[in-house]
């Protein structure tokens, strides 16, 4: 399906494609994936409208069920975000729920870009991620991760207009004082917007990224 652009009317952005696949195998063989065409719920339409107003470039995606507690429902594919006056590129980002995309867009603009300019003296141009949707459990547990429902993003690095690349793995502890101040500031900003934020201070599994998750609780480490 041809990708949709931000500048298209909202009604076009809300269109999804796909159909429920017909079972052609014996009943004992489970269908591992299905795609469902749905009419966007009012809250989804409102979220897409807000994301459009934030001048993010995105494509709404059809709902998909993968089985075993994994799904991508009410998701979008983000192509880029916007700062106050420039486009913000993204790397390695898969489906994310629309509310997560909306929160991520606000954090990138008001939390990250402005901190980069104020603390490091250069605007943000790219956010590098380690992905979003992943059908897996929380490390070391039998509980499904928020990644299994596209409700979490892992952030690895930030690239500035002057060419500097600030990484979680290299600069959280080993960066210059200004770089460490920047990472502390954007971590604090994330904690005010996302339900769960996990970084190098949490455990070794998060030594190289910030885990940003929308959840019903407030947990920041």
Secondary structure per residue as TSV (DSSP state, phi and psi in degrees):
chain	resnum	aa	ss	phi	psi
A	1	X	-	360.0	135.7
A	2	X	-	-63.1	134.8
A	3	X	-	-67.0	146.6
A	4	X	-	-97.5	145.4
A	5	X	-	-101.4	154.9
A	6	X	T	-57.0	-33.6
A	7	X	T	-77.1	-6.7
A	8	X	S	-70.6	155.8
A	9	X	-	-59.2	150.7
A	10	X	H	-58.0	-36.2
A	11	X	H	-59.4	-34.7
A	12	X	H	-72.3	-34.4
A	13	X	H	-67.5	-25.6
A	14	X	T	-81.5	-9.0
A	15	X	-	-72.2	137.8
A	16	X	-	-126.6	164.6
A	17	X	-	-128.8	163.8
A	18	X	-	126.9	165.3
A	19	X	-	-147.6	160.5
A	20	X	-	-73.0	122.0
A	21	X	-	-68.4	147.7
A	22	X	-	-87.9	133.3
A	23	X	-	-68.0	127.8
A	24	X	-	-123.8	2.2
A	25	X	S	-112.6	164.9
A	26	X	-	-54.7	152.4
A	27	X	T	-60.0	-29.2
A	28	X	T	-70.7	-14.5
A	29	X	S	-96.3	108.6
A	30	X	-	-70.6	143.1
A	31	X	-	-78.8	121.3
A	32	X	-	-79.9	-18.8
A	33	X	-	-149.9	140.0
A	34	X	E	-141.6	150.8
A	35	X	E	-120.1	130.6
A	36	X	E	-121.7	129.2
A	37	X	-	-87.1	125.7
A	38	X	-	-133.3	156.5
A	39	X	-	-83.5	124.9
A	40	X	-	-55.4	134.8
A	41	X	-	-68.0	158.5
A	42	X	H	-54.6	-40.3
A	43	X	H	-67.8	-31.3
A	44	X	H	-70.4	-42.5
A	45	X	H	-61.2	-39.6
A	46	X	H	-65.9	-39.2
A	47	X	H	-65.9	-44.3
A	48	X	H	-62.8	-37.4
A	49	X	H	-64.3	-42.1
A	50	X	H	-65.7	-40.5
A	51	X	H	-65.3	-37.7
A	52	X	H	-65.4	-41.8
A	53	X	H	-63.2	-28.4
A	54	X	T	-78.6	0.5
A	55	X	T	63.3	32.5
A	56	X	-	-79.4	147.2
A	57	X	E	-97.4	121.2
A	58	X	E	-153.8	163.5
A	59	X	E	-127.9	121.9
A	60	X	E	-64.4	143.3
A	61	X	-	-115.4	149.4
A	62	X	-	-68.5	149.9
A	63	X	E	-65.7	138.1
A	64	X	E	-135.4	139.7
A	65	X	E	-115.3	126.7
A	66	X	E	-107.8	-4.3
A	67	X	E	83.9	167.1
A	68	X	T	58.1	32.2
A	69	X	T	81.1	12.0
A	70	X	E	-112.6	135.2
A	71	X	E	-162.6	162.8
A	72	X	E	-129.9	93.2
A	73	X	-	-112.4	132.5
A	74	X	S	62.1	42.6
A	75	X	E	-106.9	164.2
A	76	X	E	-134.4	160.2
A	77	X	E	-107.3	112.2
A	78	X	E	-83.5	127.6
A	79	X	E	-94.9	-38.6
A	80	X	E	-163.6	164.8
A	81	X	E	-120.7	-178.3
A	82	X	E	-129.1	138.9
A	83	X	-	-90.7	-162.7
A	84	X	S	-61.6	-34.4
A	85	X	S	-145.1	18.6
A	86	X	S	-153.1	163.7
A	87	X	E	-82.4	141.9
A	88	X	E	-112.5	115.8
A	89	X	E	-76.0	155.6
A	90	X	E	-130.3	147.5
A	91	X	E	-126.5	145.5
A	92	X	S	60.4	30.6
A	93	X	-	-104.8	123.3
A	94	X	-	-93.9	-155.8
A	95	X	-	-61.1	140.5
A	96	X	E	-136.4	146.9
A	97	X	E	-62.6	150.0
A	98	X	H	-59.6	-44.6
A	99	X	H	-59.9	-36.4
A	100	X	H	-66.8	-42.5
A	101	X	H	-60.8	-41.0
A	102	X	H	-63.1	-44.9
A	103	X	H	-67.3	-40.5
A	104	X	H	-61.7	-41.3
A	105	X	H	-63.2	-42.2
A	106	X	H	-67.4	-41.5
A	107	X	I	-64.2	-43.1
A	108	X	I	-60.5	-41.5
A	109	X	I	-76.7	-54.7
A	110	X	I	-88.7	-27.5
A	111	X	I	-93.1	-46.7
A	112	X	I	-89.7	-55.2
A	113	X	I	-60.5	-45.6
A	114	X	H	-67.5	-34.7
A	115	X	H	-67.1	-38.3
A	116	X	I	-61.7	-43.0
A	117	X	I	-68.9	-42.5
A	118	X	I	-72.8	-38.2
A	119	X	I	-96.7	-39.1
A	120	X	I	-105.7	-9.1
A	121	X	S	75.1	18.0
A	122	X	S	-148.5	139.4
A	123	X	-	-73.0	160.3
A	124	X	E	-78.9	141.3
A	125	X	E	-124.5	-21.2
A	126	X	E	-152.7	140.8
A	127	X	E	-113.1	124.4
A	128	X	E	-100.5	126.8
A	129	X	E	-113.7	167.5
A	130	X	E	-107.4	15.1
A	131	X	E	111.3	-180.0
A	132	X	S	-135.0	-84.9
A	133	X	-	-66.7	133.3
A	134	X	-	-160.6	117.6
A	135	X	-	-75.6	86.9
A	136	X	-	-151.8	169.7
A	137	X	B	-90.8	164.5
A	138	X	-	-61.1	135.5
A	139	X	T	-53.4	128.5
A	140	X	T	78.9	14.6
A	141	X	S	-140.1	173.9
A	142	X	S	-105.2	17.5
A	143	X	S	-100.1	135.5
A	144	X	B	-64.3	136.8
A	145	X	-	-74.1	156.8
A	146	X	G	-62.3	-21.3
A	147	X	G	-63.5	-26.7
A	148	X	G	-69.4	-13.9
A	149	X	G	-121.8	21.3
A	150	X	T	60.1	31.4
A	151	X	-	-110.6	24.4
A	152	X	E	-151.2	148.7
A	153	X	E	-129.4	138.0
A	154	X	E	-105.4	124.5
A	155	X	E	-104.5	127.4
A	156	X	E	-105.1	-36.5
A	157	X	E	-161.7	165.3
A	158	X	E	-132.3	132.6
A	159	X	E	-111.5	131.9
A	160	X	E	-100.8	164.6
A	161	X	T	-62.8	-27.7
A	162	X	T	-84.3	4.8
A	163	X	S	98.7	-12.6
A	164	X	-	-67.2	143.1
A	165	X	E	-121.5	113.9
A	166	X	E	-100.2	118.4
A	167	X	E	-111.8	150.9
A	168	X	H	-67.5	-45.4
A	169	X	H	-67.0	-34.3
A	170	X	H	-97.2	-27.0
A	171	X	H	-115.3	-8.2
A	172	X	T	-59.3	-43.4
A	173	X	T	-109.0	-31.0
A	174	X	T	-103.9	2.7
A	175	X	S	-78.8	178.7
A	176	X	-	-68.5	163.7
A	177	X	H	-53.1	-40.7
A	178	X	H	-67.2	-39.7
A	179	X	H	-66.1	-41.2
A	180	X	H	-66.5	-37.4
A	181	X	H	-63.6	-41.5
A	182	X	H	-60.2	-48.3
A	183	X	H	-65.0	-36.9
A	184	X	H	-64.8	-40.2
A	185	X	H	-66.4	-43.2
A	186	X	H	-74.6	-28.5
A	187	X	H	-65.2	-45.8
A	188	X	H	-62.5	-40.9
A	189	X	H	-63.3	-40.9
A	190	X	H	-62.6	-38.0
A	191	X	H	-63.9	-23.7
A	192	X	H	-83.2	-13.7
A	193	X	H	-112.5	-39.3
A	194	X	S	-99.4	154.6
A	195	X	S	-70.9	-44.0
A	196	X	E	-126.3	127.1
A	197	X	E	-130.0	122.4
A	198	X	E	-125.7	134.3
A	199	X	-	-138.2	-163.2
A	200	X	T	-57.3	-26.3
A	201	X	T	-73.2	-14.0
A	202	X	T	-81.1	-59.6
A	203	X	-	-163.2	175.8
A	204	X	G	-65.1	-27.5
A	205	X	G	-65.5	-18.7
A	206	X	G	-112.2	23.7
A	207	X	T	-67.6	-22.1
A	208	X	T	-116.7	11.3
A	209	X	-	-161.3	164.7
A	210	X	E	-105.1	126.0
A	211	X	E	-93.4	116.7
A	212	X	E	-111.7	121.3
A	213	X	E	-137.9	136.6
A	214	X	-	-86.7	125.0
A	215	X	-	-149.4	169.7
A	216	X	S	-83.1	6.6
A	217	X	S	-128.1	168.8
A	218	X	-	-115.7	110.8
A	219	X	E	-139.8	118.4
A	220	X	E	-131.5	117.7
A	221	X	-	-139.8	360.0
